Amino acid sequence: MLNVFFKCMFDIILLIRHVLIVFFKGDFRFLLPLSKKRKKRKINILGNSPMLSKTIKSIEESDHNIMVNFSLCDDLFFVVKPEYLCICDPIFFVNDFVPATQERTKKLKDWHENLKKIDWNLTLIIPSTQYRNSNFLRELNLEVVVINARFFDVGSNFIRHKLYQNNLSCPNLSNIIILAIYSALQLNYENVYIHGVDGDGFSKYRVDMMNHISFEDTHYYNSGIARNLTLQDNVPIGGLYKCLLEEASMHRSFLDVSQYAKRIGVKVYNVSPNSMLDTFEKINLQP
């Protein structure tokens, strides 16, 4: 009993510390609390997996849609005309982890060029942790919603989810789709449908004869190219376990956000064929 008491006291101290950080760091300016009004319609979250093509035709004209990151650079974006675009890729933001390479400059240029072509009401959703490093937002004539992205990984699900409801915390944003799902939940859509999310990144790592680690990432808008993580991203030899731990952390975050959805009474369905996500109810929308 004494151990339980001290653990509870420790969790309370950490909780108070977390809330104080949110306020003193200025994150309280970027809160997106759970909407009090339930939106009686469906929202689709369109991931970037090639499997998106299997279910894209199931989207109805009355649906709302969220797309992510560089989907803006594909023609499909201008066909769907989503209501929301979530961006979290470090390539958009100024930091020490993504150098200003020629590849980065070209991708960003294409992205900005397409952004200028938007002729409908589009809302950008970004995490507060990235907003502080951004400059391009000042040049946009679009609505921007910033979500407090400080993760609190202590305490019971009940306490953590109460923080999520008020956006004093949010699920660990280890994947852009988690940001998209959490945004849809906070906006209080009645039904959320996830398309084009395989969740099988752990199967795409390779190790060559020199023990270099590579990863092949595929999207519906381009073919997969294996990236040598050892040479290009400074992942050390013997670092495969760290990559797999990140994948495990991502799946844990999907579980966390699925439990939060159940707590607030929102149905989330995974319609991605052969998806490895095991946290949402699966339904088949293929023709």
Salt bridges, closest charged atoms under 4 A:
ASP11 OD2 - LYS7 NZ 3.17
ASP27 OD1 - ARG132 NH1 3.41
ASP27 OD2 - ARG150 NE 2.21
ASP63 OD2 - LYS42 NZ 3.19
ASP110 OD2 - LYS106 NZ 3.02
GLU113 OE2 - LYS116 NZ 3.70
ASP119 OD1 - LYS81 NZ 3.95
ASP153 OD1 - ARG252 NH2 2.92
GLU190 OE2 - LYS40 NZ 3.44
ASP200 OD1 - LYS204 NZ 3.67
ASP208 OD2 - HIS212 ND1 4.00
ASP217 OD2 - HIS219 NE2 3.58
ASP233 OD1 - ARG227 NH2 2.84
ASP256 OD1 - ARG160 NH2 3.23
ASP256 OD1 - HIS161 NE2 3.21
